[in-house]
C-alpha cells in the first residue's frame, strides 16, 4: 500500500486470546502523512581553469521542485559558493522522493559542463532520499567547460 502525502490514515487494534476470542476495537487513532525534508548538499570539484574565467559555478535543472523558489533550468540562477580554486558547494532542501535532473554551468549555457573529451554529457539525475539523518550529500566532478581550454578558446 502506498502512502500519499496529505492523506489521513486511521487504525484500530483488536486483541485475540488463546481461545481465539476477539476483543472490542481499541480507540481509533489517525495520522496525516507528510514527506520529510531532505537537506541536499552538492560538493563539486571543477577544473583548475575555472578561476581564470571569472565566472561563478551555477547549478541548473528542475530546481523549482525544491524548496526556496529556485528557477528552472537557468544557468546563472543558482550560484554555488566557492570553497577554493577547484571546489564549490551549495546546500538546498526539498521533500524526499523528489526527482531532479541538473547540470552545472559558468553563468550561461555558453560555458556548460563537458566530459573529459570535451563532449556533451547528459543531465545528471538523483532522487532525494532522507536516509539515516535527513542529509543527502552529492559529490560531482566536472571535467571541462564549453568554450574554456581545452574545449575551445
N, C-alpha and C positions, 0 to 999 in steps of 0.2 A: 504494500500500500504506500503510495506516495503521499508526502505531507506537503500541503500547499501553504505558502506564506499568506498570513492574514486569515486563514481558516481557523475556526474554533472547533476543537475536538472534545468530546465528553467521554467519561469512562466511569464504570461502577464495578465493584468486586463482589463476588459470591464465594462463599466457602463451601466445601464438600467434606463431610466427615467420613470416617472409615466405613460407615454403612451406606454411603452414597446419598445421604440426606443433604439437600442444598439449603443454605441459609438465605435469608432475605438479602436483597441487594444493599450494599453499603450506600452511603450518601454519594451522589454523583459529583464528580469533580470535572472541571473544564480547564482548558489551556488554549491560548491562541498562539499559533506557530509564527515565529519571527526568525528571519535569516540573521545569522551572526555577521558582524562587521569584521572584515579581514584588513589588517594593516599590510600593505603591499610595498616592499622595499626593492627598488631597482638599483643594483650596483653595476655600473657599466665601465668596461675598460675600452679606451679609444686609442686610435693610432697616435704615435708621437707627433705627427704632423698637425694634429688638431689645434693646438695652441696658436700656431702660426697663422691660422685662418682668421683669427679674431672672432669667430662665431661661437655661439653657445650651443651645447648639445640639448636637443629637444626630443621628446617622445611624442609621436603622433599615432592616432589609431582610434578605436572605438572607446575613447576615454570618457565620453558622455555617459557611458554605462557605470561609471564610478561616481563616488561622492565628490562634491566640490564644483560642479558646473564646468568641467573641462570641455574644450571644444573637440569636435570630431574631425580627425584627420587634418589637423592644422600643424604643418611642420615647424612653425615658430610659436605655437600657442602654449606649450607646457615645457618650461625650461627645467633642466636638471641643475643641481648645484655642483660646482667644481670642487673636488677634493684635492686633486693635484693635477699635474700636466696630463696624466693618462687615466684618471679615474673621476667619474661623475656619479651622482646619486640623486634619487628623489624618493620620497615616501608619500604614497597615496592610500586611500581607503575605499573599500567597496564591499558589497554583500557577497557572501560565499556563494559559489556556483556561477557567478558572472563569467562569461567567456569573453576574452579580449583577443584582438588582433592588433599588432602595433609594429612600428618601425622607428628608427632614430634618424634624425636629420640635423644639419647645422643651419638652423633658421629658415631654410627653404628646401623645396624638393630638388633644387639645383645641386644640393650637397647632401643627398640621401646616402645612407649606408650601402656599401658594396661588399662583395665577398673578396677573398684573397687574390682572385684573378681579375678583379675589377668588374665582375659580372653582377647582374641583377640578383637579388635574393627575394624569396617570398616573404610574406608577412610573418612575423613571429606570432606565436599563439600561446595562450595559457588560460587556465580556468582557476579562479580564485578558490583557495582551499583553506579553511580555518585551521586545520592541523591541530597540533597539541596545545598551542598557545595563542592562536589568532594572528600570528605574523607569518607571512609568506615572503621569502627573500628570493629574488630573481637575479642571477648573475649572468650578464650578457657581455660578449666581446664583439667589438666592431673591427673588422679587418681593414677597411678602407672607406673613403668618402668619394662620391662622384665629384669630378672636377677638382680634386686635390691630388697632387702627386702621390702615388704613381698612376692614378686613374684620371689622367688629364692634367693640364697645366704643366 
